[in-house]
């Protein structure tokens, strides 16, 4: 590693690279059930545990004609939609923006265009689009909106468009162009930028100005005018293609901390932070990016040293997911060892008493490509479910074929996303003192006033 660190040190100096500050969104309010519903919506899996939210098949008819007050004709189409069922009510209601967590816990500064326009974006290793609010929208109040007319390096792509849609019917869409993107001092030329023209409330209500995908271009949503998938390269893929960094630097890293830890989270692009490695070995596992994700084997879990095999099990690491979603068997094994823990059907998740101390919680580990990594105890408590219980940070993945190891897991490791060598690296990063004080919620400024991304870029 000494040779790699030496090479990366020279790169840092020659290119002016720096850590990318990860800003905890002051408006973000942790809510377990809303975070789980957001994941149901985003990934489209069917829950296997009881609760008010699930997917159903709904028939929609298009091209209907009105005949004597009735609608006839048209084409029927089956759509899978996310719905909510109230207690004691057989009918299914719509899932609205208020039912799910549509804001981002973390946001990062990014510069786009010449001269640079500044934005606060959600960095997401579970998606591959780089989309931003733009002046092409009707209203962008409270957001930094990209104005292509003010950038000397912007080039419109007249035959490209994009659209992201979720199971509740929400969507965001627009057109595309290329421009210069700067992340932590790293300049990426001719990056495809997806400019938002239309978006549902679920997308518009967040604090950030858009999203920067760090997965693989297979899941990018850009198409040509005929609807043919024409995926755009992600910023990291373009960083590698520029061929101005060595093979050992074709990576990015992430270090996340809870607001309970009073430490600053960050990303790096092109280099590994030596202070967090501190002589420890980086454990590497090859990834399978055939589905567009950072996916690897995760064939066991451990509760208080008792290991259970899960032959063939896979997991993805995802910075865009706050919780950790694992198999029902693993969930049950974990919560069986927490005094007072129970499955709460109304909250659609496992909960346990707020009075629980760190000593009461078991040591829980997940397998990353053959090596076990502990999820630190304080992150097993995600957010208060009510005035008596925590909503657990680890929940059921339903019928999804892989685990999703989100921020609840990623706070326990220094993660190295080595895209150039198609591998994922991890170094344990466990806080010495485990703090189970309920996390603060976003209160904004001025006694409850929402902080905007415009405020954040000038802070």
Secondary structure, DSSP 8 states (H G I E B T S, - for coil): -HHHHHHHHHHHHHHT---EEEEE-TT----HHHHHHHHHHHH----SS-SSEEEEEEEEEES-EEETTEEE-SEEEEEEEEEE--TT--S-EE--GGGS--S-SEEEEEEETTTTEEEEEEEETT---EEE-BTTSS--TTS--B-GGG-TT-EEEEEEEEEEE-TTS-EEEEEEEEEEEEETTEEEEEEEEEEEEEE-HHHHTSSSSEEEE-S-GGG---EETT--B-----HHHHHHHTT-S-GGGS-EEEE---TTTT--EEEEESS--HHHHTT---EEEE-B-TTSS-EEE--EEEETTEEEE-TT-EEEE-TT-SSEEE-HHHHHHHHTTSTT-EEETTTTEEEEETT--GGGS--EEEEETTEEEEE-GGGGEEEESSSSEEEESEEE-TT-SSEEE-HHHHTTEEEEEETTTTEEEEEE---SS---S------TBTTTB---HHHHHH-
